[in-house]
Amino acid sequence: MHRHAWLWEPLEDDPTFVLRAMFGTKAVYLDGKLVLCFCAGDEPWRGVLICTDRTRHDALCSEFHELCPHPILPKWLYLAETADTFERSAARLVALARRRDPRLGVVPKAKKRKSNPARAKPSRHRP
């Protein structure tokens, strides 16, 4: 059981909810957008990544003073589990995601399909 499962559980009844593993986190998608990643590793991978674009950082940080750009993925904000307000702030962020706050969420880039070298070779037909 993931240590932050209690945070995404309120989202599980949403028909668009998807939970995926992503670079050691549990990533939550709503409406096809990546909104939050829950990290249970060592710092700086212990807390919540808020998936947003840089143009929305200031608005979120003014409301959640404990947020900061993630030191490895600065395009996203980070709420460290060590923050005094972690539980309350994380629950509020989940509530914002549930309400589809436009400051949260990014459309994931389409995965590039791996080409199969065997398929790329022309077939050798003999007449």
Legacy VTK file of the C-alpha trace (Angstrom):
# vtk DataFile Version 3.0
C-alpha trace
ASCII
DATASET POLYDATA
POINTS 127 float
0.000 0.000 0.000
1.358 3.414 -0.992
1.791 5.815 1.919
-0.231 8.523 0.116
-3.064 6.334 -1.182
-5.471 8.065 1.229
-4.958 11.246 -0.793
-6.010 9.918 -4.198
-8.825 7.721 -2.838
-11.373 10.591 -3.009
-10.692 10.788 -6.765
-11.153 7.082 -7.499
-14.902 7.376 -8.085
-14.363 9.916 -10.879
-15.088 8.149 -14.193
-11.974 9.696 -15.788
-9.626 8.746 -12.905
-6.515 6.829 -13.929
-3.636 5.877 -11.634
-0.332 4.941 -13.252
3.194 4.297 -12.094
5.553 6.975 -13.381
9.271 7.187 -12.512
8.735 5.806 -9.021
5.590 7.799 -8.295
1.881 7.156 -8.514
0.530 9.563 -11.112
-3.112 10.649 -11.128
-4.845 11.553 -14.377
-8.255 13.203 -14.649
-9.880 13.891 -18.006
-6.664 12.650 -19.637
-4.571 15.297 -17.891
-1.747 14.468 -15.506
-2.645 16.392 -12.331
-0.724 15.042 -9.320
2.119 12.611 -8.632
2.490 11.042 -5.208
6.084 10.254 -4.248
7.144 7.917 -1.440
10.906 7.761 -2.009
13.741 9.763 -0.522
13.892 13.545 -0.806
13.266 15.207 -3.140
10.876 12.418 -4.092
8.791 12.308 -0.907
5.590 14.298 -1.139
3.346 15.511 -3.938
4.289 16.839 -7.361
1.749 19.313 -8.669
1.654 19.000 -12.442
1.169 22.452 -13.876
2.865 24.826 -16.236
5.229 27.555 -15.083
2.736 30.319 -15.883
0.563 29.046 -13.018
3.281 28.634 -10.396
2.821 32.090 -8.880
-0.932 31.707 -8.469
-0.549 28.338 -6.731
2.401 29.440 -4.588
0.507 32.505 -3.382
-2.255 30.214 -2.135
0.039 27.415 -0.919
3.132 29.069 0.562
4.839 25.719 1.170
5.003 24.888 -2.551
8.208 25.350 -4.499
9.480 24.263 -7.893
10.729 20.686 -7.702
14.561 20.679 -7.622
14.812 18.072 -10.414
11.582 18.761 -12.332
11.206 22.545 -11.878
8.391 22.703 -14.405
6.222 21.240 -11.628
5.642 22.357 -8.069
6.463 20.241 -5.052
4.873 19.821 -1.659
7.392 18.076 0.570
6.048 15.573 3.060
8.138 17.334 5.714
6.061 20.530 5.392
4.155 21.319 8.583
0.957 21.656 6.564
1.523 18.618 4.326
-1.667 16.682 5.106
-3.965 19.695 4.989
-2.344 21.183 1.876
-2.205 17.866 0.018
-5.892 17.273 0.750
-6.713 20.795 -0.506
-4.748 20.160 -3.717
-6.679 16.930 -4.268
-9.922 18.877 -3.759
-8.775 21.417 -6.371
-8.026 18.578 -8.783
-11.460 17.099 -8.168
-13.059 20.473 -8.963
-10.924 20.723 -12.145
-9.089 23.844 -11.045
-7.527 25.142 -14.295
-4.194 25.744 -12.552
-3.692 21.986 -12.206
-2.987 19.481 -14.916
-0.905 19.069 -18.015
-1.682 17.168 -21.170
0.911 14.406 -21.396
2.997 14.245 -24.527
2.053 11.426 -26.830
4.389 8.488 -26.522
6.501 7.828 -29.555
5.894 4.405 -30.936
8.992 2.294 -31.058
9.681 1.180 -34.539
10.150 -2.492 -35.127
13.226 -2.952 -37.345
11.871 -6.271 -38.605
8.749 -4.548 -39.918
10.692 -1.725 -41.533
12.575 -4.082 -43.866
10.916 -4.654 -47.223
9.621 -8.151 -47.725
11.444 -10.362 -50.169
8.862 -11.733 -52.504
9.954 -14.003 -55.310
7.805 -14.057 -58.386
LINES 1 128
127 0 1 2 3 4 5 6 7 8 9 10 11 12 13 14 15 16 17 18 19 20 21 22 23 24 25 26 27 28 29 30 31 32 33 34 35 36 37 38 39 40 41 42 43 44 45 46 47 48 49 50 51 52 53 54 55 56 57 58 59 60 61 62 63 64 65 66 67 68 69 70 71 72 73 74 75 76 77 78 79 80 81 82 83 84 85 86 87 88 89 90 91 92 93 94 95 96 97 98 99 100 101 102 103 104 105 106 107 108 109 110 111 112 113 114 115 116 117 118 119 120 121 122 123 124 125 126
